[in-house]
Amino acid sequence: MPKFDDETIETLFGADDAEHEKPERFKQYFFYNGAYDSVVSNLAIRVLVGHKGVGKSALLKRAFLADSEASKIAFWLQSGDIDAIRPINSTASSLVARIEGWKQGISAFLASSLLKLLDPETYESTLDKIRSGSTASLREVYTRAIEIYAKERGVDPGAVTVTLYIDDIDRGWTANSEDIKNISALLNAMRDIAGPDDRIRFRIGLRSDVYFLVRTSDESTDKIERNVIWIKWNNDEILRLAAKRIQTFFKVEVDEKALKALQQPQITQTILSKVIDPVFRGKGHWDNRPIHNVLLSLTRARPRDLVKLFHGAARRAQSRNHQIISSEDLDDSFQSYSQERLQDIINEFRTELPQIENLLLNMRPTKKQYRTAEIISFRPTD
């Protein structure tokens, strides 16, 4: 049985954010769904869209690691990296000017990154010249770099691809017109760069509310609609995702096909029971229900929710020196878990619904005794 210290809890159930997960552990427990095949398909642009906590970063990271494993050229860009290449004219009133600025910034990043890959010792001496280059001249630089890279490895230059993974681009999103124009310009710049040379590829993750506002504010985004991948989970998939994390923690080799064939009660009895009581013993409509019914009633169809629920309950088990999570541990975690998820909902949709906090708080039960977990719970899953 695991000892529920902080390190074990994170290793067992996973980190809240995939980008900070250790690669080897992440690859062990990653659960493949249909969206992954779409991400790694042989297309120049893939735009992952989904709510917070549905695994956009995880999908991007697994595809990025797959490129590395296959010795393909891939670069990972996060918000800090994007800020470094954000165009000087990012506040220009003209969308065309913003697009050109993004094209120049991305082209400079491609050129400098490829030169660093080819000649890491001397590339820094060319950085100032690269950053001041035009989009056309920079395209020549990174195109030539790809040809040299292919020649050195004895492969066809046409078979070499360079993929930019862009994550967390909507950090600090406020839904104002400047934010919308900048992301719209970035999407257009990606299309302009990948169009003439499909060896340059983009994989980007966007929250659903961000994509909706960009899509409805710029008519040109209809040209990127076919590249959008909507990430959705059902509760059954999330249960199997959790089961794979538990099995791999205990060094059990997992066959996903066999895992997907198990019935939910089998998963509870043979896998979840290694870390949590298989039957919930508590008050209310969950009393004496299989534990997966309780867990999945609180996930909002988002894997991160289940991870956070396990984390909170495991910390309470740790405080009581329990070897597995008891019903009492889980029950005691409901209030803080529900308050945190309620705040998540407010934060996620505040830009679209400014009065959402008042709305949700006015919907809460008025009795003195109630389970706050039931505020956001769904009908128990059978």
Number of C-alpha atoms within 10 A of each C-alpha: 9 14 15 24 14 13 9 14 20 16 16 24 23 26 18 16 13 20 16 12 17 12 13 9 15 20 15 16 21 18 20 13 14 10 16 17 12 17 22 18 10 11 16 22 25 23 23 26 23 21 18 19 20 21 22 25 22 21 25 24 22 22 19 22 17 15 18 13 9 9 9 15 18 22 18 14 17 16 15 12 14 18 12 10 18 20 22 12 16 20 14 16 11 12 18 13 16 26 26 21 24 29 28 27 27 23 26 26 23 23 25 23 19 24 23 15 14 16 11 11 10 11 15 14 9 11 18 10 10 20 18 13 17 16 21 11 16 24 20 13 20 22 19 16 20 23 15 14 20 16 12 10 9 9 12 11 17 12 8 15 18 20 20 22 21 21 23 17 19 18 12 9 14 14 17 10 11 15 19 22 24 22 20 23 27 20 22 22 22 23 20 14 22 16 14 9 14 17 20 23 22 23 25 24 24 25 21 17 18 21 22 13 18 23 17 12 14 14 10 15 18 11 11 16 12 11 17 18 17 15 18 16 16 13 21 16 17 22 22 21 22 23 22 25 24 22 19 16 19 13 10 11 11 15 9 13 8 8 14 15 10 11 11 17 16 11 19 21 17 12 19 22 16 18 19 24 20 23 20 22 18 14 10 10 10 16 14 14 16 21 23 23 21 23 20 25 21 25 23 19 21 21 23 21 22 24 21 19 20 24 24 19 24 29 20 20 24 18 11 12 13 19 16 21 24 22 20 15 22 28 17 15 20 19 15 14 22 20 14 13 18 19 13 14 15 19 13 18 14 15 16 13 11 12 12 17 16 10 12 15 11 10 9 13 13 8 6 6 7 13 14 17 20 18 17 17 16 15 11 16 14 13
